[in-house]
Amino acid sequence: MVALVAGLATACAGSDDGGKTTTTGGEEGTPKLTIAPANGSGKARPDQGVTVTAAGGTLSQVVVKLKGKDVPGALSADKTSWKSTWTLVPGAKYDVTATAASPKGKTTQATSSFKTVSDTAATKINNVVPDANETVGTGMPILIQFTKSVPAKARPAVEKAIEISSSTPTKGAWRWLDSGESFNGLPSVVFRPEHPWKAHQKVSVTIHYAGIKIGDNVFGDKDLTRKFKIGDSHTISVNSHTDRLVVKKNGKVVRSWGVSLGTGGEVQSDGIDHLKTTSGMHLTMAHSRVERMVAPGKKKGDPGYYDEKVPFATRISNSGEYIHQNMDDPSCLGNRNCSHGCVRSPGGDAQWFYGWSYRGDMVSITGTGRNLEYWNGWGYWQMSFSKWQDGSTLKRSVTTAPLTATPPPATPGTTPTTPGQGNTPAAANTP
């Protein structure tokens, strides 16, 4: 039995400090171990991850630590190589210990301690929607919002680095939206299921953003995890011809009331009648106890000008549409369309809906003669799933991994592999 520790028999190769490796063993029939990045490196590239290889034997143990915690990775089928699953954190110190054994039982052990470069990109994750631990509706998208547009070359790596799990495996796809299409002007990548989420389940999304190469020698700064819940199935149907709104919970009607939609009759230079309510599949987006509503593009004294404070307002688009308490002629409700484009409702019903609905509830409006654009608020269900999927740089759908209470046990003697959806390991993210 022979044990050789890195540093006693070490060779390095590479064009710069970040590309060197530590090689140990290979004498007297012992396996040869190679670790990249090299021991002592202070300029390791985060997007390259950690690689351990064995020649003349197989790996029996690989342990990679970051601040005392295991770094996940995967062992090859022939047990001669190990790669970290995700890219590395910039400006962080890593410790690697590996052991390999020859067919005759001779062993080699190697270690490497290195630090990654600390150059992070100005493009950072600004926010993730839904909020942490929020209960949302079955139509809810997942929005990862960035401070700046992610360069086209970096987008495949970012998509591969998003790990999404749910209690019930769900097929969906990511689509990139630049600031002109984003509901709040922030460049985003958005996940939309092919079909509504199944009710009563948990969802977890982790963006392994740290270490992804975003630009020339700059990298993503840190990972982010967001967990939320899908609540009851809430579906709302609004018919412009009958001026009626029907609410269902888990498939059963729970409430219905008369409404008043947009009157129409104000076509602007863009050719759109802005007083018509949009038809299509909306999502509830936000709740406002009192919302100030001002006539767009008008000033006080202009025909059709208004400036009102409206209570119990639930937003359903970005073009100023809400389900809210009626503030004008109550005889319109259930009889004719009198609003500026919103769904006016009786006070008690508007207040009930304000407190009952989740963000992400599906609101279907029909019969108005004006269609909701997919980029108007969260109108993402207006686009066919095949076309939505075309907005992914990978041009593919993904299925969420099963969400389990505890991770599966690791293979003895190796750092555990992170459960996920088959994302490409760190080394494959290299441009």
N, C-alpha and C positions, 0 to 999 in steps of 0.2 A: 504494500500500500504506500503510494507516494502522494504527498500533498504539496503543491507549489502555490505560494501566495503571490498575487500580483505585486510587482515591484522587485521580486527576486530574479525573475526572468521575463523581462518586458521589452517589447519592440513597438515602435510607433510609426505610422505612415499617414500621409495626408498633405494637402496643399496649404492648410492653415491650421491654427490651433483647434478650431471647431471641427475639423474634419479628421483629426487623428484618432487612432484606436489604441487600446491596450491589449497586448497579446501575451499570453502566459502558457507555459507547458510545452508539450510536444517532444520532450526528451524521455528516453528510456521507456518508450511505449505508453507514456501518459497522454491523455487527450490535450489538444491545444484549444484554449479558450480565447476568444476575441470579444472585447467590449467596445462599443462606440456609443457615446463619446469617450475619449481617453481620460484616464486618471489625471487629475490636476488641471484639466482644461477649464479656462475661464470664459471661453467664447463659444460654447456649444450652441448650435442652432436649434431652437425649440421645435421647428417644424420637422426635424429629422427624427425626433423621438429617441428611444434607447433600443439598441440591437445587441443581442448576445448570440454568438455562434460557437459551435463545438466541432472540432475535426478530430477523427480518431476515437470518437466516443459519443455519448449522448448526455444531454443536460439532465441532471437530477434535481437541481434547485436553482431558481433565479428569484432574487428578492431585490426590488427597487423601492427605495424609500424617499419620500418628500416630507420633511418635517415630522418624521416618525410614522407616517402613514404609508400603506402600501400603494404603489402605482400599478394599475391594472395592465395586464399584457396577455399575450397568447403564445403558447408553445406550438411549434410546427408538428405535423403528424409524425415525422420521423424523429422528433425530439432533438434535432440538431440546431435549432434556432429559436429565439424568443424575441418578440417585438412588443414594445409598449402599444397599447390600444389607441391612445390619443396623443396629441402633440403635448409639449412640455410648457410649463409656466415660465415666462421670461423672468430673468433675474433671480432664479431660484437655484438652490443647491440640492443635488441628488446624490444618493449613495447606492451603489450597485454591488451585490455579492452574488457570485455564480459558482456552481460546482458541476463538474462533468466527470463521468466515469467511463473507462475503456471496457471493451468486452471481457478483459481479463481482470477487471476490478480495480485497476489503478485509477486514481482520482487526481483532478486538478481543481484548485480553487483560485478564483480571481476576484479582485475588487476594483472599483473605480468610484472616485468622488469627483464631481465636476460641477460647474456652474454655467447656466445658460446666459446668453446675452440679454440685456435688459431693455433693448430698444422696442418700444411698443408703438402701435399705429394710433393715429388720431381718430381713426374709425373705431368707435367703441359701441357696445350695446347700451342703448339709452334706456330701454324699458322692455318688459314682456307683458303682454295682455293674454289671459286674465290676470288679475291680482293674485297674490299668494293666498291660498286657502279659500278663494272665492268659490261660491256655488253659482254655476252658470247654466244657461239653457242648452238644449240639444243642438242648436245651430251654431254654437260659439266657435269662431276661428281662434287660432293661436297666432299672435302677431309678435315677431321679434323685431324691435325697432332700433335703428342705428343712428348715431350722431351725424354720420356722413354716408354717402352711397358706397356700398362695398364694390370694389373694382371687379369687373367681369372675370378676370383670371382667378380671383380668390373665391368666387361664389361656389364652384363645385366643392372645394374643400370645406367651406362653411356648411353646406347642406349635408355632407357626409358626417360632419361632426355634431349634428343634432340628434340626440337620442330621446325618443319619445315612447312612453309606455302607458298602458291603460288597463283597467280591470278587464275590459272586453276588447280583444284585438280589433282595431278599426283601420280600414283602408282610407288613405287620403293622399294629398300631394301638397308640396310647397310651391309657392309662386312668388317671384320677386316683384315688388312694387317700388318704383322710384317716387320721389317726393311729389310729382304731379298727380300720381294715382293714389297716394296714401291719404287716408282720411284726416290725418293731422299734420301732413307735410313732412313726416319723418320717413326716410327710406326704410323699407321693411321687407322681410320675407314672411309669408303668411301660409299657415297650414289650414286647409279646409278638408273635412271628411268628404268622401264620395256620397255618403248618406248621413243623415243626422246621427249624432252620438246616441248610443243606447243610454237610457236614463239610469240614474243611481249608480254611478261608478266614479272611480278616482283616475286622475290623469297626472303624469309627471313628465316634464320636458327638461332636459339638460342640454345646454349649448356648450360644447367643449371648445370654447373660443380661444382659450389661452394657447399661444404658440403657433396658431395658424398664420402662414405668411400672407399678409394683407397687401403689402407694397414692397418696394426695394429695401430689403433688410430691416423691415419693421413687421411686428407680429401682434396678434390679438392679445389683449392684456389679461383677461381672466375669464373663467367659466361662470355660468349662471344656471341655477336650477329653479324651476317654478312648479309648484304643485297646486292643483285645484280640483274641484268636484263638479260632476254633471248632476244636476238636480232632477226634479220631475220633468216629464215631457210637457211643455207648455206650447200650444199652438193657437194662434189668433187669426181669425179670418174676418176680413172687412170687405163688404160688397158695396160698391158705389151706387149700384142700381136700386138696391133695397135699403141703403143707408142703415145697415145693421152690422154690428160687431159681435162675433161669437168666440168665446174662450173655452178651450178644452184643456183639461189636465189629465195626462196619461190616457188620452183617447176619449174621455167623457166630458160632455158639456157641463161646465160649472157656472157659467154666467153669460148673459147676453144683454145688449142694450142698443138703443138707437144712437146713431152718430150723424155728424155732418162733415162732409169732405170739402175739398177745394172747389170754388165756384168756377174757376177758369175765366178766360176772357182778357188776359193780359199777356200777349205775345211780345217778347222783347226782341232785340236785334239778333240774338242767337237763334231765333225761330222757335223757342220753347215757350209754352204757356206756363209761366211760373206760378200761376194761381191754381193750377191743377195738382192734385195729389198724385204721386207716382204709383203706378201699378207694378207689382212684382213681389219677390220674397225679400222683405226687410228683416233686419234683426234689431231687437231693442239694444240700445247702445249706452244709455246713461239715464239717470233719474235726477230731476231737479225739483226741489220743494217749491221754489218760485223761479220762473224763467222769464227774463226780460225779452220780449219779442218786438223787433223794430222792422218796419217795411224796408226791404233791401232796395238800395238805389234811390230812395226817396228822402226828401227833407220835409220838415214840418210845413204844412200848408199845401203840399202837393196832393192831387187827387189820389185817394187810396192810401194815404199815409196813416200809419198807426204806430204807437209806442205803448205797449201794455206789459204789465207784470202778471204772468199767467201761472196759477198754482198747479201742483201735481202733474208735471210735464215729464213724459217718458220719451226720450229721443229715439227715432227710428231711421234717420238718414242724416246726411250732412247738408242737405238743401233746406234745412229749417223745418222739417216735418216731425211732429210730436203727436202722441196720444195724450190729450190734456183736458183739463176742466173747461167746459164751455163758459165763455164770458159775455156772450151776446144773446141774440134772440133764441130763447129755448124752443120755440116752435119749429125751428129748423131740424132739431134732433130727431132722426128717424124718418124725416119727411123730404128734405131737400138739402142740397149742398150750398153752404153759406160761408165756409171758412176760407182762409188765405192759403190753404194747402194742407193744414194739419187735420188730425182726426179729433174733432171736438166731441166731448163726451159729457154726460151728466156728472155733476160734482162728486156724488158718492161713488160712482163707478170709476171715475178717473183716480180718485184717492185710493180706492181698493186696488186698482191695477198698479198704481205707483208702488204700493207696499208689497204686492203679491209677485210681481214679475221679476225675473232674473235678467241680467244682461245676457244676450245671446238667444233669447226666445224668438221663435220664428213667427213673423207677422206677414200674412199673405193678403195683399190688397189687389182687388180686381175691378175692371170696368171703368177706369178713369180716362183712358185714352192717352196717357203719358207713361212711358216705361221708365223704370228705375235703372240707372246705369250701374254696372258692377262696381265702379270705383266711387259711387256716391255712398259715403258712410261705409257700412259693412254689407254692401249689396253683392257679396261674393257668390251667393247662391244663384244669381242671375246668369252666371256663366256655366256652360256645360262642363262636366268634370274633365272630359278629354281635353278641352281647350284650356281649362285651368292648369292641368298637368303640363301643358306645353310651356308654361311660364317657369317651370323648374329648369335649372341649368343641366340637370341630370336626365331630364325628359322621362321621368319615371314616377310611379306611385310608390308609397311606402305603407307598410302595415305596422301599426304600433305593437311593440313587444308586450307580452303579458306582464302586468304589474303584480309583483309578489311582495308579501310582507317582509320576507327575508331573502337575501341573495342566495343562489345555489352555492354549495360548498366548493372551495377551490381544490384543484388537483394537489395532492400532498406534495410539498416541497417546491411549489411554484407560487408566484404572485397570482392572485385570482384575476380572472378575466371579467371585465364589466359586462353584465348581460345587456343586450341591446338588439338592434335590428339588422345586424350584419354590416355595420359601418366599416369602412376601410381603415386599417391601422394607420398610425401617424406617418410611417415612411411613405405611404402611398399618396399623402397630401403634398409631397414635394412638387413644386411647379416644374 
